[in-house]
């Protein structure tokens, strides 16, 4: 597999989604609540330039397990 930016972004997204899914599965376990507590980040850029108008809403929920999944995705990319 060729290493390029698209491959890196794909591996990071797969790792992030996998980490988030594991976090959702482990959320009922009370002993692991420090790993599954999520922080929500939002970014909402808007512009009206008379010719073009855009409105973008981006929401990200991060927890420690999803960050570990992100790191695992980067590690897999480095091993390719």
Buried (B, 14 or more C-beta within 10 A) or exposed (E): EEEEEEBBEEBBEBBBBBBBEBBBEBBEEEEBEEBBEBEEEEEEEEEEEEEEEEEEEEEEEBBBBBBBBBBBBBEBBEEE
